[in-house]
């Protein structure tokens, strides 16, 4: 039990430190007045932060299309699916023993862009405990919408917990920009 708690805490510490590192890099770059497209360090930080734990052998295989996100920009000040990241970590199990997971969906757009209509590839997402549909809701198989398609301001985070006997592989499928 102690080993499991240590791993859970270590994963949480890594996510928190990584998020703070990303915010620090973004703030320093913004203060220096450099254009977002020249922030190769930020791009590298994103790649480092956007790592997820490989699926366990008990997890179902990812459906086709999961993780297929275009990284092409829509113009010099545009955005892409790369500007929204999904982090997932284990949380304390429910009293019944069912595993729980914490999810954070963050707008990390370095140019200060507001995104909306964020869709996440989510398989057959379900939770034994209600997830607030104003935050995250499954629309159809492998299609979940964040905040009902509403806006995510720069650096905004949408957090929620779900519980199920296994975790779902969640990844950004599409975003739209203002």
N, C-alpha and C positions, 0 to 999 in steps of 0.2 A: 504493500500500500504506500509506504514511504517513497519508494522508487517512482511510482506513478505520479504522486504529488510533485516530486522534484521535477519530473519531465514536464508536467503541466505548467508549473511555475516558470521553468526555464523557457518554454515556448512563449509564454505570455511576456516575459521580460524581453525576449528577442523582438517580438512584435512591437512592444512599446518603444524600445530603443530605436528600432528601425524607423518607426513613424516619426519620432523626434528628430532623428538624423535627416529625414526627408524634409521636414518642416524647417530645420536649420539651414539646409542647403538652399531651399527655395527662398527663405528670407534673406540670406546673404546675397544670392544672385539678384533678387529684386532690388535690394538696397544699392547694388553696384550699377544698376541701370542697364545691364546687358540684355540683349534680346533673347527670348526663351529658346530660339532655335540653336543658339550657340552654347547651351548648357549641356555639354556632353557629360559632365559629372552628374548632373541630375538624371540624365538618361541612364547612366550606369547604376545610380542608386535605385532607380525604379526597377531595373532588371534584378538587382540584388533583393529588393524588398518583395518582389512579386514571385517569390518562390513559395511553393506549397508542399506540404508533406505528400509523398507519393501515396496512392491509394493502397490500403491494406488488402490482404488477400481476401478478407471478408466483404470488402466493398464491391458493389456491382460494377461492371465495366462502364466506362463513360460512353454515352450515346454519341453517334456521329455528329460532328459539328461543335462539340464541347471544346472550348479553347481556341476556336477559329476566329480570331479577331484581326481585322485589318489594322496595320500600324501606319498606313498611309495618311498623311495629314490632308485636310481639306482646305488648303491654302495656307498662307504664312501665319495667320492668326487662328486657324481652325483647330479642331480637336479630333480625337479618335478614341477608340476603345481603350487605347493605352493610357488615357488620362483618367481612367477610373480603375481602381484596384479593389480586389476582394480578398480579405484575409479571414481565415477561419481557424479557430483553436478549440481545444476541448475545454469544457466548463465542468463544474461540479455536477455529478449525476443527480437525477431526481431521487427523492426518497424511495421510490419503487425500484431504483437501480438502473433505470434506463439512462443511457449516456446522453449528455447535453453538449451543445456546441455553441460558441459565440461567433457571430459573423460581423465583420466591419466592412462596409462598402464606402470607399473614400474617393472624392474628386481631388486628384493630385495634379490637375492641369497647371503647368508652370506659368502659363500666360494669363492666369486669372480668369479663365473662361468658365462660364456657367453651362452645365450640361443638363439635359432633360431626356425623358423617354429612355431611361437606362433599362436595358433588358439583360438578364443573366441566364446563361445556360444552366439549368438546374435539374435535369433529368425528371424523375417523377417525385419531386420534392413534396415531403409531407412531414408533419411534426405531431408528436403526441400531445404537446401543449400548444395552444393557440399562438401564432405569430401575428402581431398587429398588421392587418392588411394595409394600413396606411404607410407602413414601412416596406413590406416585402410580401408579394402575393404571387402564387402560381397562376398563370393565365391558361396555359396548356402544357402538354408534355414538353419538357426541356425549354420552357419559356416562362420566366418569372420577371415581374416588373418591380422596380424600386420606386417607392413613394408614389405609386399610382401613375407613374410617368411624369411626375412633377420635377421641379428643378433641384439640382444639387449645386449649391454655390461653391466657389473655390474653397478648398480645404474642408468642406462639409463632410461629416461622417454620419452614415446611417448604421446603427448598431441594433442587433436583435439576437435572441437566443432561440434555438430550436432543439427538440429532443427526438431521437429516433435510435434504433438499435445500431445504426451505422451513419457515418457522415456522408453528405452529398458532395460531389465535385462541383463547385460553383465557379463560374468564370464569366467575364463580361462578354456578351454576345453582340450588343450594339448600343450606341449612344447617339444623341443628337445634340447640337450646340446652338447657343444664342450668339 
